């Protein structure tokens, strides 16, 4: 058993069609989808943004 890690860059919003194409193109089993979240500070407070997703895939060694 081995693993592959994929990185999907996102903008202000996650492009659902691009994410769907990425997930459908994976040959193995999707183990996890992990967002990279970072703080964004504004004058009135702070929010969180996502700049990419990490997708972990489990593959079988053949």
Secondary structure, DSSP 8 states (H G I E B T S, - for coil): -EEEEEEEE--SS--HHHHHHHHHT--SEEEEEEEEEEEEEETTEEEEEEEEEEEEEEE---
